[in-house]
Amino acid sequence: MPKSSDKPPLANDTERDFTTLSGLPLERVYTPANLAASDPDQQIGYPGEAPFTRGVYPTMYRGRLWTMRQYAGFGSAVESNRRYRYLLAQGQTGLSVAFDLPTQIGLDSDHALARGEVGKVGVAIDSLEDMETLFDGIPLGRVSTSMTINATAAILLSLYVAVAKKQGTDLKRLAGTIQNDVLKEYVARGTYIYPVRAAMRVVTDIFAWCRTELSNWNTISISGYHIREAGSTAVQEAAFTLADAIAYVQAALDAGLAVDDFAPQLSFFFNAHSDLLEEIAKFRAARRLWARIMKERFAAKDPRSMMLRFHAQTAGSSLTAQQPENNIVRVAIQALAAVLGGCQSLHCNALDEALALPTEQAALLALRTQQILAQESGVANTADPVAGSYAVEKLTDEIEAGAREYIEKIDAMGGMLRAIETGYVQAEIQKAAYDYQLAVERRARVVVGVNQFVAEEEKPIPILRIDPEIESAQVARLHALRAKRDAAKTRAALAEVECRAASGENLMPAILTAVEAYATVGEISDALRRVFGEFQESVVI
């Protein structure tokens, strides 16, 4: 009797190339022969055991479901607080704060460059007064909060801590994450302020301070999400994210920290894209590769230092303005990939986010998507149910190998900082984005509703619109704050921030003192700018 592998190819098997979304070739069928060179004990193992291919915890979601952390923030602190309370009442289990662009790049709401952007893509935060309003009525000792903030992460973390202190919360009980991943800003997103090496100094100051002051806080969320949104492949997302992580670990070691003192507080943030099997394999490959990097390269001894714990967000770049209801299906598939890939927390994008910030109803539907996955699909009832799939395990091996090859190339250049400064990483991402766009335009990649199955007439849907009066009201509040605060106390606190920036002392105590003196995000950023300068992007050709 002939083996199945001896069967002739199907009639349409050779009509086109079958690849993953990122271009990895796919075979018609996978068999044990594809894994003949693998040692299952070393490559796959068990959940909760190194190299953590199958997940970082033995029971995974049987013990505790992933945190359902819907990303939200818009307009003023008052409006965002109202949305947070609504989502918590609907069953959300963690907060995730979106800040507006001026806050992200260290500009106060009354800065000339902030005009027209205040409160548009996130909440406007200028001072401790705003932060108190944002978390009014939300006990910070009992909720986990993630903040998507990078260049100004030290300031926003200090604001959060100051609010917690005012609430009387024991800082050891504070749980959450600041993104604090400045490296990916230089290659994929653009909300940087200082030169690369000065920015790295701020990151390691946060590591050192949190080690003693915020023992339950994740000091960084090393982000592949924005790398993927910029157009990278799945392999590049895994490779460049882990290369960034290597740079952070090395910087912390160079600053005198011991690896097992800070590495357990590292966390990651990945994109959950549409190619189900490739995405599951990407998460598993990244987890396994990171465990090996920490053990072999950095000699970590604590198993927690080797765990790649990650938040996932569904792919904003995959959402379409055309036939936006289709985005509900896309998000559900992407969320399933994240859960089958073993995420620790998850955000589902809303169906209308290709058009605007989500409406309350769209945000609720996105949350319900997670809840249906958790409670009705059955995929949370067993740890890593895809393990042993010939296709998934082979893709996991291929993505790990491809990511390792990139990391070795970056090492040969002198490390990730040098690779960023020369524009290598940016160029690789740009090429991948260009290739994908060409494939869409040639219809080699189908995007339903865009290049195939196009609707003759689009049906409008309701979208969220930000009241332009929010900006003037925010500016008025800022001016009132400056008029009533103790100006001498604020000036002294800002002078200490500047002094510490120049001396090399840890910045965090001075920044915390400054925010408690009602210094603004822009003023503290300016104090650091005077010492560090600002980053000037090199042209990538």
C-alpha positions in Angstrom: 0.0 0.0 0.0 1.5 3.3 -1.0 2.3 5.9 1.8 0.3 9.1 1.8 3.4 11.0 0.9 3.6 9.0 -2.4 0.3 10.3 -3.6 0.4 12.6 -6.6 -0.1 16.3 -5.9 -3.6 17.7 -6.2 -4.5 19.4 -9.5 -4.2 22.9 -8.1 -1.2 22.2 -5.9 1.3 23.8 -8.2 -0.8 26.7 -9.5 0.7 29.1 -7.0 3.2 29.4 -4.2 1.8 28.5 -0.8 3.5 30.6 1.9 2.7 32.0 5.3 1.8 35.7 5.5 5.5 36.4 6.0 6.6 34.4 3.0 7.7 31.2 4.7 7.1 28.3 2.2 4.4 25.8 3.2 4.4 22.1 2.3 1.2 20.4 1.2 1.3 18.1 4.1 3.6 17.7 7.2 4.6 14.4 8.6 7.0 13.1 11.3 9.8 13.3 8.7 9.6 17.1 9.1 10.6 16.8 12.7 13.1 13.9 12.4 16.0 16.2 13.4 14.2 17.5 16.5 14.5 16.2 20.0 10.9 16.6 21.5 12.2 16.8 25.1 14.6 19.6 24.2 12.5 21.4 21.6 9.0 21.0 22.9 9.1 19.8 26.5 6.2 20.6 28.9 4.4 23.8 29.9 6.1 25.6 32.8 9.5 24.1 32.1 12.5 25.4 30.2 12.7 26.2 27.3 9.0 27.2 27.8 8.0 26.4 24.2 4.6 25.2 25.5 4.0 28.2 27.9 5.5 29.8 31.0 3.1 28.2 33.5 2.3 24.4 34.1 -1.4 24.8 34.1 -1.7 27.9 31.8 -5.3 29.1 31.6 -6.7 26.2 33.7 -5.0 28.0 36.7 -5.8 31.6 35.6 -7.1 33.1 32.4 -5.1 35.7 30.5 -5.7 39.3 31.6 -8.2 41.0 29.4 -6.7 44.4 29.0 -8.5 46.6 26.5 -6.3 49.5 25.4 -8.2 52.8 25.9 -7.7 56.5 26.4 -8.9 59.5 24.6 -9.7 63.2 25.1 -9.5 64.3 28.7 -8.7 62.4 31.8 -12.4 62.7 32.8 -13.6 61.0 29.7 -11.0 58.2 29.8 -11.8 57.5 33.5 -15.4 57.1 32.5 -14.4 54.5 29.8 -12.1 52.6 32.2 -14.9 52.3 34.7 -17.3 51.1 32.0 -14.9 48.4 30.8 -14.1 47.2 34.3 -17.9 46.9 34.9 -18.2 44.8 31.8 -15.6 42.3 32.9 -12.3 43.7 31.8 -9.6 42.5 34.2 -6.8 45.0 33.7 -6.4 48.6 32.5 -4.3 49.7 29.5 -3.7 53.4 29.1 -3.3 55.1 25.7 -1.7 58.5 25.9 -1.9 61.3 23.3 1.1 62.1 21.1 2.1 65.3 23.0 2.3 63.3 26.2 4.3 60.5 24.4 7.0 63.0 23.2 7.2 65.1 26.3 5.3 68.2 25.2 2.7 70.0 27.3 -0.7 70.5 25.9 0.0 74.3 25.4 3.1 73.7 23.3 2.9 75.0 19.7 3.7 71.5 18.3 0.9 70.0 20.3 -1.8 72.0 18.6 -4.4 69.9 17.0 -3.1 66.7 18.7 -4.3 67.1 22.3 -6.4 64.1 23.3 -6.7 62.8 19.8 -5.1 59.3 19.9 -5.0 58.9 23.6 -5.6 60.8 26.9 -3.8 64.1 27.5 -1.7 64.0 30.7 0.2 67.1 31.7 0.6 66.8 35.5 -0.2 64.9 38.6 -3.6 66.7 38.7 -4.5 64.9 35.4 -3.2 61.6 36.6 -5.3 61.8 39.7 -8.4 62.5 37.6 -7.6 59.6 35.3 -7.6 57.0 38.1 -10.3 58.7 40.3 -12.3 56.0 42.0 -10.0 53.2 40.8 -8.0 51.6 43.6 -4.5 51.1 42.2 -3.6 48.5 44.7 -6.3 46.2 43.3 -6.0 46.7 39.6 -3.2 45.9 37.1 -2.4 48.7 34.8 -0.4 48.8 31.6 0.8 52.1 30.2 1.9 52.4 26.6 4.6 55.0 27.1 8.2 55.0 26.1 10.3 58.2 25.9 8.5 59.7 28.9 8.0 56.4 30.7 10.0 57.4 33.8 7.7 60.5 34.2 4.4 58.6 33.7 5.5 55.9 36.1 6.3 58.5 38.7 2.9 60.1 38.2 1.3 56.7 38.7 3.3 56.1 41.8 2.4 59.6 43.2 -1.3 58.8 42.7 -0.9 55.5 44.5 0.8 57.2 47.4 -2.0 59.7 47.6 -4.5 56.8 47.7 -2.4 55.3 50.6 -1.5 52.2 48.6 1.5 50.1 49.6 3.9 50.4 46.6 4.8 46.8 46.9 1.3 45.9 45.8 1.3 48.0 42.6 1.1 45.6 39.6 1.4 46.5 36.0 3.7 47.4 33.1 5.2 50.4 31.5 6.2 49.8 27.9 9.4 51.7 28.3 10.8 50.2 25.1 12.6 53.2 23.5 14.6 51.2 21.0 11.6 50.2 18.9 10.7 53.9 18.7 13.8 54.5 16.6 13.0 51.7 14.1 9.2 51.5 13.9 7.2 54.2 15.7 8.9 57.6 16.1 7.9 58.8 19.5 11.5 59.2 20.7 13.0 62.3 22.4 16.7 61.7 23.4 19.6 60.2 21.6 19.7 56.4 21.8 22.3 55.9 24.4 20.9 58.6 26.7 17.4 57.0 26.4 18.9 53.7 27.4 20.3 55.3 30.5 16.8 56.3 31.5 15.6 52.7 31.0 18.2 51.2 33.2 17.6 53.8 35.9 13.9 52.6 35.9 15.2 49.0 36.2 17.3 49.8 39.2 14.7 51.9 41.0 11.9 49.4 40.5 14.0 46.6 41.8 13.7 48.0 45.3 10.6 50.3 45.1 8.1 48.4 42.9 8.9 44.7 43.2 5.7 43.6 41.4 6.0 46.0 38.5 7.1 44.9 35.0 9.7 47.5 34.2 9.6 47.1 30.4 7.4 45.6 27.8 9.8 44.9 24.9 7.7 45.5 21.9 7.5 43.6 18.7 4.0 44.9 18.1 5.0 48.2 16.5 7.8 46.5 14.5 5.1 44.3 12.9 2.8 47.2 12.4 5.6 49.0 10.5 5.6 46.1 8.0 8.0 43.5 9.3 7.6 39.8 8.8 6.9 37.4 11.7 10.5 36.3 11.7 11.7 39.9 11.8 9.3 40.7 14.6 10.7 37.9 16.8 14.3 38.7 15.9 14.3 42.4 16.3 12.3 42.3 19.5 14.7 39.8 21.1 17.7 41.8 19.8 16.2 44.9 21.5 15.8 42.7 24.7 19.5 41.6 24.5 20.5 45.3 24.3 18.4 46.1 27.4 19.8 43.2 29.4 23.4 44.2 28.4 22.8 47.8 29.3 21.5 46.8 32.7 24.5 44.5 33.3 26.8 47.4 32.3 25.1 49.6 34.8 26.0 47.1 37.6 22.8 45.2 38.0 22.8 41.4 38.4 20.8 39.6 35.7 18.5 37.6 38.1 17.8 40.8 40.0 16.0 42.5 37.1 15.3 39.9 34.4 12.2 38.5 36.1 10.6 41.9 35.7 11.0 42.0 32.0 8.0 41.4 29.8 7.2 41.4 26.1 4.5 42.7 23.7 3.8 41.0 20.4 1.5 41.5 17.5 -1.2 38.9 16.9 -1.6 38.8 13.1 -3.9 37.0 10.8 -1.9 33.9 9.7 -3.1 31.6 12.5 -0.4 28.9 12.4 2.5 31.2 11.7 1.4 33.4 14.7 1.1 30.5 17.1 4.5 29.3 15.9 6.0 32.8 16.3 5.0 33.0 20.0 6.4 29.5 20.7 9.6 30.2 18.9 10.2 33.5 20.6 9.6 32.0 24.0 12.0 29.1 23.4 14.8 31.3 21.9 14.6 33.8 24.7 15.0 31.0 27.3 18.1 29.9 25.5 19.5 33.4 25.2 19.1 34.1 28.9 20.6 30.8 29.9 23.5 30.6 27.4 24.4 34.2 26.7 23.6 35.8 30.1 24.1 32.9 32.5 20.7 33.5 34.2 20.0 31.0 36.9 16.5 32.0 38.0 13.9 30.2 35.8 11.8 33.4 36.0 14.6 35.2 34.2 14.2 32.8 31.2 10.4 33.2 30.9 9.2 35.2 28.0 5.9 36.6 29.4 4.0 38.6 26.9 1.0 40.8 26.2 -0.5 40.5 22.7 -2.6 42.9 20.7 -4.5 42.1 17.5 -3.0 43.6 14.4 -4.2 47.2 13.8 -2.5 47.2 10.4 -4.7 44.4 9.2 -8.0 46.3 9.8 -9.7 47.8 6.8 -11.8 50.9 6.4 -13.7 49.0 3.7 -16.4 46.7 5.0 -15.3 47.3 8.6 -17.6 44.6 10.0 -15.1 42.1 8.5 -12.6 43.3 11.1 -14.7 41.4 13.7 -13.7 38.1 12.1 -10.1 39.2 11.7 -9.8 40.1 15.3 -11.3 36.9 16.5 -8.8 34.8 14.5 -5.9 36.9 15.7 -7.1 36.7 19.3 -7.3 32.9 18.9 -3.7 32.8 17.7 -2.6 34.8 20.8 -4.4 32.4 23.1 -3.2 29.3 21.4 0.3 30.9 21.5 0.2 31.3 25.3 -0.2 35.0 25.9 -0.4 36.4 29.5 -2.7 39.3 28.6 -4.5 40.4 25.5 -6.1 43.4 23.8 -8.6 43.0 20.9 -8.9 45.8 18.5 -12.4 47.2 17.7 -14.0 46.9 14.3 -13.9 50.7 13.7 -10.3 51.4 14.5 -9.3 51.8 10.8 -11.5 54.8 10.9 -11.2 56.3 14.4 -10.8 55.5 18.1 -13.4 52.9 19.1 -16.8 53.8 20.1 -18.1 52.4 23.4 -20.1 49.7 21.6 -17.2 48.7 19.4 -14.9 48.5 22.4 -17.5 46.3 24.3 -17.7 43.9 21.3 -13.9 43.6 21.3 -14.0 42.7 25.0 -16.8 40.2 24.4 -14.6 38.5 21.7 -12.1 37.7 24.4 -14.7 36.5 26.8 -16.3 34.2 24.3 -12.8 32.7 23.6 -12.2 32.2 27.3 -15.6 30.9 28.2 -17.1 29.2 25.2 -14.4 28.0 22.8 -12.8 25.4 25.0 -9.2 26.4 23.9 -8.4 27.5 27.5 -9.1 24.1 29.0 -5.8 22.5 28.2 -2.3 23.9 28.1 -0.8 24.3 24.6 -3.3 22.2 22.7 -1.4 22.7 19.4 1.8 20.9 20.7 2.9 18.1 18.5 1.2 19.4 15.3 3.8 18.6 12.6 3.0 21.9 10.8 3.2 24.1 14.0 6.3 22.5 15.3 8.1 22.8 11.9 7.1 26.5 11.6 8.3 27.0 15.2 11.7 25.6 14.3 11.9 27.7 11.1 11.0 31.0 12.8 13.4 30.3 15.6 16.2 29.6 13.1 15.4 32.7 11.1 15.3 34.9 14.2 18.6 33.5 15.4 20.2 34.2 12.0 19.1 37.9 12.3 20.4 38.2 15.8 23.8 36.8 14.8 24.0 39.3 12.0 23.2 42.1 14.4 25.8 40.9 16.8 28.4 41.0 14.1 27.5 44.7 13.5 28.2 45.5 17.1 24.8 45.0 18.6 21.3 46.4 18.2 22.2 50.0 19.1 24.7 50.1 16.3 22.2 48.3 13.9 19.7 51.0 14.6 22.1 53.9 14.3 23.2 52.6 10.9 19.6 52.2 9.7 20.0 48.4 9.1 16.9 47.4 11.0 14.8 50.2 9.6 15.8 49.2 6.0 14.9 45.5 6.6 11.4 46.4 7.9 10.8 48.9 5.0 11.7 46.2 2.4 9.4 43.7 4.0 6.6 46.3 4.1 7.2 47.2 0.4 7.2 43.5 -0.7 3.9 42.9 1.1 2.2 46.0 -0.4 3.3 44.9 -3.9 1.8 41.5 -3.2 -1.5 43.1 -2.3 -1.5 45.3 -5.3 -0.8 42.4 -7.6 -3.5 40.3 -5.8 -1.0 37.7 -4.8 -2.2 38.4 -1.3 -6.0 38.7 -0.9 -7.4 41.3 1.5 -11.1 40.7 1.6 -13.1 43.9 0.7 -10.0 45.7 -0.5 -8.6 43.8 -3.6 -11.2 41.1 -3.8 -14.9 40.8 -2.9 -15.2 44.5 -3.0 -18.5 46.1 -2.1 -20.1 48.3 -4.7 -21.4 50.6 -2.0 -20.0 51.0 1.5 -22.3 51.4 4.4 -21.2 54.1 6.9 -20.8 53.1 10.5 -20.9 55.4 13.6 -17.4 56.6 14.7 -16.1 58.4 17.8 -15.3 62.1 17.3 -13.1 64.0 19.7 -14.6 67.3 20.7 -12.2 70.1 19.6 -13.1 72.0 22.8 -11.2 69.4 24.8 -7.9 70.9 23.8 -8.8 74.4 24.9 -10.2 73.1 28.2 -7.0 71.0 28.8 -4.8 74.1 28.1 -6.9 76.2 30.5 -6.4 73.6 33.3 -2.7 73.5 32.7 -2.4 77.3 33.0 -4.5 77.2 36.2 -2.2 74.6 37.6 0.9 76.6 36.9 -0.6 79.7 38.5 -1.6 77.9 41.8 1.4 75.6 42.4 4.4 76.5 44.6 6.6 77.8 41.8 9.8 77.9 43.9 9.3 74.2 44.9 8.7 73.2 41.3 11.8 75.1 40.0 14.0 73.4 42.7 12.7 70.0 41.8 13.3 70.5 38.0 16.8 71.8 38.8 17.5 68.5 40.7 16.3 66.5 37.7 18.7 68.4 35.4 21.6 68.0 38.0 21.1 64.2 38.2 20.9 63.9 34.4 24.3 65.5 34.2 25.9 63.7 37.2 24.8 60.2 36.2 22.8 59.6 39.4 19.6 57.6 39.2 16.9 59.9 37.8 13.8 58.3 39.3 13.9 59.8 42.9 14.3 63.3 41.4 11.5 62.8 38.8 9.1 61.5 41.5 9.8 64.6 43.6 9.3 66.8 40.6 5.9 65.3 39.7 4.8 65.6 43.3 5.7 69.3 43.1 3.3 69.5 40.1 6.1 69.9 37.5 4.6 69.0 34.1 5.5 66.2 31.7 6.9 68.8 29.3 8.9 70.7 31.9 10.6 67.5 33.2 11.3 66.4 29.6 12.8 69.8 28.8 15.1 69.5 31.9 16.4 66.2 30.4 16.6 67.7 26.9 18.9 70.4 28.1 21.4 67.7 29.2 20.8 64.9 26.7 19.8 66.8 23.6 17.4 65.3 21.0 17.7 62.4 18.6 18.1 63.3 14.9 17.0 60.5 12.6 19.4 59.3 9.9 18.1 58.9 6.4 17.6 55.3 5.3 18.1 54.8 1.5 
